[in-house]
């Protein structure tokens, strides 16, 4: 029955042809879906995209038409070229056979005779042995290069020599040319980076210094420092990713005197160098001259304009641009964070006004401030980041989703924090000066006269921020049990902490005095052995008399 349906009139029936055609199509497109999904999953696990780039769609969202069949057009071109190559090779082979037959079967080859082959092999073996010996000698020389014969001595001499060598190493490091030049200049610009892939975009001059955000990938033989060694919070990969380059600000500000000794401080993203928008030599000198001459006093200098940012092709205003790069929720994130930070009622407007005028704003963490103003900005930023983290941490840490991104985003806070410097500088009445990265020309933005009546000076004044900082420090010093980000972002300082440290030093001093007195008393109470006998050396006169008497008796 089955054969009759398949074969009719000694030919395949239409049904059999259809079945064969379906089988052929299925066979041509085997494992298409598995290959596409597997390769997409591999790329998703390997590739790491910057924070400002929208991540690609997930594997499940790949259109089904792309997983249905192979692109046979590409294979067709390859197969046709291969067929042409085979044809040309066949014709060449036929020509060679024909020539061989025409020459009477005599084949002219350049083959090496058997004796010569043995000779060549012996030369190759000898060369290989020589290379092995040279490699072994080179390795031994490298291992013995730093070794030297040292004269024998006591353990005290060895210890003293080792300490002297360590001290000399530290002195040489502290007196490096770059550090000496950096100490004598008013400005130091820090370049946060992550991984060795960013090294080509970092500067090597004394004006710049690198900050390694990752635990690996620090530049060798360069005066960089690890952000995680300065601030333990950045050892946590979650907060290192979510803060991005902003974490470098917290790392530098934590006990800043130990790492930064210049009167002005600046930051520049390595991405500006990659885009060829970093400061030129002319702009660097212009910036340093303006700082030394106090041309704009305590101002914020920046050299990456928001209207020149590639993410802002429509030249949007401040809040519109912030919403555009934060999934439309930038204003609500700012407003909610300010409400929690200052204790404002929920029904009141807490969004600081950022005017739409001819001026522009700073982006991509490329700016310079006086060190004192930088510490004030970090004090404000710590409270803002803590307020934002308290609202977003639970959902983002649990699901990976954040209201500031349309997709799962490890760098959730970074785009909001990138623009925070503008809000603080504008409402704390700082001058904002744009520096052209090519020519070094400067132009003040949002003049102080135009800001009158629009600044929230009361909320951004140093006295208000300092009072809030001390209140948080007092609360943190009382062993707060809940999960709290603020104490982990920097120093916890208030009068009570200073009093505690003073009392602790006093207690340690009293303890040392008590131990010293106890030791003295133990020595006094120690049982001393009584003297059994004592030899009294005679005086020289008595000794001479004794000798004289002995001589007389002998006579």
NORHURA-V37148 format. One record per pair of residues at least 24 apart in sequence whose C-alpha atoms are under 8 Angstrom apart, sorted by the first residue. I is the first residue (numbers start at 1). J is the second residue. Records with the same first field share a line. If there is no record, write none. Layout:
I->J + J
This chain:
28->69 + 70
29->68 + 69 + 70
32->67 + 68 + 69 + 70
33->67 + 68
36->67
51->409 + 411 + 414 + 415
52->325 + 415
54->407
55->407
178->205 + 206 + 223
179->206 + 223
181->206
182->206 + 207 + 262
183->261 + 262
185->262
186->262 + 263 + 264 + 288 + 291 + 292
187->262 + 263 + 264 + 265 + 266 + 288
188->262 + 264 + 265 + 266
189->265 + 266 + 267 + 268 + 368
190->265 + 266 + 267 + 268
191->267 + 268 + 269 + 270
192->245 + 248 + 267 + 268 + 269 + 270
193->245 + 269 + 270
198->270
201->270 + 271 + 273 + 274
202->270 + 273
211->248
213->240 + 245 + 247 + 248
214->240
227->251 + 252
230->254
231->489 + 490
232->488
233->488 + 489
238->410
241->410 + 411
242->410 + 411 + 412 + 413 + 414
243->411 + 412 + 413 + 414 + 417
244->411 + 414
245->269 + 365 + 414
246->414 + 417 + 418
249->378
250->378 + 489 + 490
251->490
253->375 + 378 + 490
254->490 + 491
255->491
262->371
263->370 + 371 + 372
264->368 + 369 + 370 + 371
265->368 + 369 + 370 + 371 + 374
266->366 + 367 + 368 + 369
267->365 + 366 + 367 + 368
268->364 + 365 + 366 + 367
269->364 + 365 + 366
272->364
277->304 + 437
278->303 + 437
279->303 + 436 + 437 + 438
280->437 + 438 + 439 + 440
282->438 + 439 + 440
283->435 + 436 + 437 + 438 + 439 + 440 + 441
284->440
285->440
286->440 + 441
287->435 + 440
296->431
298->369 + 370 + 373 + 430 + 431
299->369 + 370 + 430 + 431 + 432 + 433
300->367 + 368 + 369 + 425 + 430 + 431 + 432 + 433
301->367 + 368 + 369 + 432 + 433 + 434 + 435
302->362 + 366 + 367 + 368 + 432 + 433 + 434 + 435
303->362 + 366 + 367 + 434 + 435 + 436 + 437
304->362 + 363 + 364 + 366
305->360 + 361 + 362 + 363 + 434
306->360 + 361 + 362 + 363
307->360 + 361
309->363
317->356
318->354 + 355 + 356 + 361
319->354
322->415 + 416 + 419
325->415
326->403 + 404 + 405 + 415 + 416
327->403 + 404 + 405 + 406
328->404
329->403 + 404
330->404 + 416
333->388
336->388
337->384 + 387 + 388 + 391
338->384 + 387
340->387
341->383 + 384 + 387
352->423 + 456
353->454 + 455
354->423
357->446
359->445 + 446
360->445 + 446
361->422
362->419 + 421 + 422
363->418 + 419
364->418
365->418
376->462
377->421 + 424
379->465 + 466 + 469
380->465
381->420
382->486 + 489 + 490
383->469 + 486
385->486
386->484 + 485 + 486
389->485
390->484
424->460
426->455
427->455 + 456 + 457 + 460
428->455 + 456 + 457 + 460 + 461
429->455 + 457
470->494
